[in-house]
């Protein structure tokens, strides 16, 4: 009876797994294939194979070069700052003897707000006319700033918004990892007369390195795909100072309907994400292999 039940489950799971795999691979194959064509959605002619022409044109495009640089720069700054602040907050909350649940809940609130809502809230706060930030500047006799329309401040403003929204995710993952550190290690360090600095660098950080690595990986992948905040707040401006690869793909794929060209840009974006995340993936793979051995 049990064997029959298991056989029924496997007969249902296997086709579903195959179907999901096919559904996942088909869009990838379709995108890669289109990247080598001149596919234009409104063209009456069928798409023609043009080799790597799209890729050559993309890398020659000054707009793409700026978008790529902005994306990489934004990813590096956002991931490092969010991970560091998340680590500090996790260590602080973990050290509290009372009120951990309340503080933890309050810190997670920004992450629960939808991205569109977050962008609109900060758009109001950054408003050049009656935004609360400029009102505070005027209160201390400083000149108001057009935060989202100034080349010098637009990129930094988007960065601040992303840090505010996703630092709680870094905090949550690192805090959860801190809960797994054995209490016996703290006690042994106390017996040896270790300072908090010694415990931090020789006990805590080595034990939560997996959690920190996961934060770096997830935030790198997610931040590199930054689009919604940019599209709502600046649309890549001013003067392409906040343009990203995702926004570049949207511009050519959805607006200009150049499917082949945008597909090539999508492939470049995917490869870039894999390169950025490869260090952690390779390290994790080697660790898992050693553990199996």
C-alpha positions, 0 to 999 in steps of 0.5 A: 500500500505504501509502495503504491502510494509512493509510486503514485506520488513519483508519477505525479512529481516527475512529469511536473518537474520535467514540465517546470524545467522545460518552461524554465529553459524555453524562455532562456533559449528563446532569448538567446536565439533572439539575441542573434537576430534583428527581430523587430516586433512591428516588422512585417518581415521575419527575423534574420540571423545577424550573428553578434551584431547586436552585441557589438552595437550594445557595447559600442553604445554610450548609453549602455556603457553608462547604464552598465557602470551605474548598475555595477556601482550601485550594486557594489555600494548598496550590497556593501552598505546594506550588509554592514548596517544589517550586521551591526543591527543584528549584533545590536538586537542580539545583544538586547536582554529585553525587547528583541521581538519589538525591535526586530519587528520595527526594523523589518517594517521597511521591507514589508512596504511594496517597492512602488509604495516605497518609491512614491513615499520617498518621491514625496519626501524628496520633493523640491517644493514641499518635501520634508527633507528640503523643509528640514534643510530650510529650517537649518538655513540650507539651500533646498536640493532638487534631489531626483533631478540633479545629476549630483544627487539623483544616484545617491537618492536612489541608493538611500532608498534602496538601503532603507528598504532592503537593509532589513533583509540583510539584518533578518538573514544575519540575525537568524544566523546569529541564533545558531551560534552555540552558547558554549562558544561564548562561554569558552571565550569568556573563560579564556578572557576574550574581549568582545572584539576577539569574540566578534572576529574569532567566534561570531563572524566565522560562525555566521559567514554563511549567512553573510555570504547569502546576504551578499549573493541575494542582494547582488542578484536583486540589486543588479536587476534594479528597475522599478525605483528607477522607472518610477522616480527618474526614468534613468535621468537626469542625463542618464545618471541613474540609468541601469541595464534593466531600464536599458532593456526596457527602453529598447524591448518594451518601448522601441520593440527591438526584441532582438537587441533587447534580448542580447542586452538581457543575455549580457545582464544575466552573464554579468550577474553570474560573474558577480555571484560566481565567487560565492557560488564557487566557494559554497560548491567547494564547501559542500563537496568537502562536507560530502567527502 
